[in-house]
Amino acid sequence: MAGRVRKALVAAVAAALLVAVASVAGAESGQSVGAKADPNGILRYARDLPNTFGDNFNPGTLNNDCSYAVTNLIFESVTKDGSNTEISGGVAESWEVSPDSLTVTLHLRADNGFSDGTPVDGEAVKASLLNTKKSPQRTSLFAIDTIDVPDPLTVVLHLATPVAGDLLWAFSYIDGQIVSPSSLADAEEHPIGSGPFLLTGFEAGQSITLEVNETYHDAKKYKLHGVEFVQVGQGPQAVTALKSDEVDMIDLRPEDFPAVKADPSLGISVTPSLDYSLIQLRQDTAPFDNEEVRAALEFAVDRKAINKVVYNNQNEIADQPFPKVSAAHNKSIEGDYSYKPKKAKAMLEAAGFPDGVSFDMVMPAGAPTFERMAPLLKNQMAKAGFDATIIPVAGGEYFSEVFGKKTGQAVLSLALTNGPASWNNFQSNYSQTGFVANAFGSVRPDIEELVVDARTTIDDPEGSGELMQQAGALVMEKGYEVPLVFEQSMVAYSKDRVGGPPKAPIGACRSNLEGVFIKK
């Protein structure tokens, strides 16, 4: 579609999300009234760094997407992902898309600069995007054919395929993070961006220290003098560190919610998310190269039990890839994929496996949610004729093991929110250019055809939603993946020290420190 793309998405979706946020987090909203910010306040943020941060800061070479929770504070992206319903301006304050979705014109902010004093201009944006495009993981950028810079504040992207909508969403993430030209050669260790903070210290696996960037163009939104990401394991370790004042804030996992909620000195912020836990399947390797086997697996998992035991019944079960709040949710298949072990066994027998099938399932080691979920799934699937051997893989080895060595025929994972770009995960998982699709042998023309039609624009959620409803039904029918539970995003914090109050980000592997401060 021609014209500006910065439109709010479906009002009903936005309203539903806002109501959900208000109903869950509203009780905490008054706790900072009257509190004053310490201008020298440093937020100590617990993070499981070996598992959630890669070994460098360069968006063109990092391979752990959860690094974004840190790097988004250093680098500003082309667009911004502050909502699950729309994108807003980042380095580009506005943009235009040609009617054929083959040209995207970015209008950059005037008087915006990197923390080294150099301007964030068209040539800098072009150089940064071309640098990041070299990464095999940033597949969204492969669609860029050429880049023109007609003037310092205008960047024109010419695309090889009509994927403007997809590109604008990807630009809000690592793919669109803009690195200063002076830092491109050594951004792995010395990143320079135009974000709200500067890197001042990094000890791999132990700590990351940031200091406020006084020249950030929207500095009034940030009240912290600095942030220290401190190495603390997930789960009870993080809660203990928060209660003992070793840290001020943690990403709250569902298994720890009751303990934190019961402590009046701690606050909780919850934001509905489109994230969902799932089992990803290698579809070019037995046993999941067989469609009938994959289809049977959809009936071999008890999503309600997982939600009860692992998530304290706080979340929505994922018996399809999109939650009810999404325009891509398919009402016609609601409830079709419940736990039916006898049916799954019969389907396996009909497929030629009367004795069932065996497979290895990778589990992210050190992630308490998955560590609780994996044995539960193993027992559920055993009753349905699936014998799963759990293979723990540490976060630091996850990329090389799963994508390099291709360990496991199935992988427990978390699909991150697509925000308004409902097709995005399917593009990565099932299209010819998708990084995951090629690693898992899961290129699916039937899904890709629908993705191609949906990704041309980001401002028509109803249209793309209808297409993704069809895609979601195919995913379930043919067992391309096994969705489990939609995850809310939660953070917990010390009420005595932290004001704002904090708001949980829109999903995992993100951070939201706007308005957060340390109390005097």
Protein Blocks (a to p, Z undefined) as FASTA:
>chain_A
ZZjfbdcddfklmmmmmmmmmmmmmmmmmmmgoiacdfkbccdddddfklmccfbfbfkl
pcbfklmmmmmmmpccfbdckbfkbccdfkbmbdcddfklpaccddddehiacfkopacd
fklmmmmmmmmmmpmklmmlmmpmbdcdfbfkbccdddfbdcklmmmmmmmmmmlpccdf
klmmmmmmmccdfbfbdcfbdcehkbccddddfkbmklmmpcbfbdcdddddehjllmmm
mmnomambdcddfklmmmmmmpmkbccdddddfbdcdddddfkbcfklpmklmmmmmmmc
cfklmmmmmnoomaccdfbfbdfklmkbcfklgoklccdfklmmmmmmmnopanopaddd
dddehilklmmmmmmmmmmmmmnopacddddddfklmmmmmmmnogajbdcdddddekjm
lmlmmmmmmpmklmklmmnopacfklmmmmmmmmmpcklmklmmmmmmmmmmmmmmnopa
ccfbdcdddddddfklpghiacddfbehiacfehiacdZZ
